[in-house]
Amino acid sequence: MDEDIIEKAEAYAARRERRLAGRLGFGIHGIVFALEGNVHPGVSALKVHRSDEPYVRERDIYRRLAENGVTAVCGFRVPCLIDCDDALPALEMTMVKPPFVLDFAGAWLDWSPTFSDEVWEERAAKWAGEFGEDWPMAQAILAELEEHRIYMLDPSPSNIRFR
């Protein structure tokens, strides 16, 4: 499976006269690579998704953020969409350093799935435990995202990074 993603990342890079410069991270939805320019200097992040549904959600969320001029949420940087390729499915974004908010493949745009109060309570308790003393700020970030009708249902210290 990863070989397929690597091939797609290499194809994306080649089409844009760029090259992969290592892996930045991976998760359930895909792999993130550093992408360097052959002609134009600079490094960007390239996320190649394993499937279309999370890709489309994430692409549309980054587009919504761009339309609304959002480059930070509660002072936490948000990557900006540089380019995308629906056939691969790949997103190229600016690099960000902590504090940041990223990885919207598990988020929803314009509506949030309905869960029972018990499920929400379990999730909130889990997230509070993961974030510890940072949980109130993480909640503020989630609330600000909701003002843009973006519902992040998988917040974690890896996608809302404080330090």
Secondary structure, 3 states (H helix, E strand, C coil): CHHHHHHHHHHHHHHCCEEEEEEEEECCCEEEEEEEECCCCCEEEEEEECCHHHHHHHHHHHHHHHHCCCCEECCEECCCEEEEECCCCEEEEECCCCCEECCCCCEEECCCCCCCHHHHHHHHHHHHHHHHHHHHHHHHHHHHHHHCCEEECCCCCCCEECC
